[in-house]
Amino acid sequence: MKRVKNLVHCQYNQKNQLLGKGITVAVMDTGMALHPQLKANAMFFRDFVNGRQGFYDDNGHGTHVCGIIGSAQIGMAPHCKLIALKVLDENGGGDIVCSMKGFRWILENQEKYNIRIVNISMGMKPGVNLWGEERILRAVEMLWDMGLIVVAAAGNLGPSEGSITIPGLSKKVITVGTADVMNSGRGSLQKQILKPDLVAPGANIVSCNSKFQEGNLYAKKSGTSMATPVVSGAVALLLSKEPNLTNEEVKKRLKKSCDNLNMPVIRQGSGILNAQKLLS
């Protein structure tokens, strides 16, 4: 994560003590293990897949994502609070029902837990399940309309045009791709899908390992799933500085502060995240 922070110029936050304090991030994923670096920030856990009690992650993806956002030593926003909603199973797969339960829970508990950001490092291929696709898109846009900042992955179905996954395909949400992974989802000029909105590092990202009790505290993973929490963490830093910003204002600030990588817009969006510009 030190490499990632250097790439997105995230030294400013440490210097100015912008660490995400007071900001709650809901993470819809495979769950979250109580890793030593996540214990202090773990606020709430709910399992919509198996109905189990207590923090756990039988896949590892969710713990890795949570670590990127808010682990104590390496996270982007080490003082933010994390809510882990398990909507994906041990294989990283999910169904519409579990996802919808997660979306509904967020809407019902937004004020109770002061949720500001929703991280969605998952996606479904468009055109396969039109009924489910419509429900998911409607749900994430309802979250957005309620003032939540929804940050979603562009998916890993690229490099062909029109490969953005659901719900990253929504025009409202903040869709994150990655410039250093070739199969990052891309928009389509023909269909006027100008996505992703921006990119962040996503290759070989070191974060919390759900199997930390076996001796390895950290693990490497790659993909837009890892780039997405980098942006969610940066947004938590921004909100800790300017808590009254709306989701639309945050989205505009993110896009305006990016560095141009001179790639096609359907690959890079506005460019790569620059946290120093975003925060200063």
Secondary structure, DSSP 4 states (H G I P E B T S, - for coil): -HHHHHHTT--HHHHTT---TT-EEEEEESB----TTTGGGEEEEEESSS---S--BSSSHHHHHHHHHH-TTT-SSTTSEEEEEE-B-TTS-B-HHHHHHHHHHHHHHTTTTTEEEEEE---B-TTS-HHHHHHHHHHHHHHHHTT-EEEEE--S--SSTT-PPBTTT-SSSEEEE-TTSTT----BTTTTB---SEE---SSEEEE-TTGGGT--EEEE-SHHHHHHHHHHHHHHHHHH-TT--HHHHHHHHHHTPBP-S--HHHHTT-B--HHHHH-
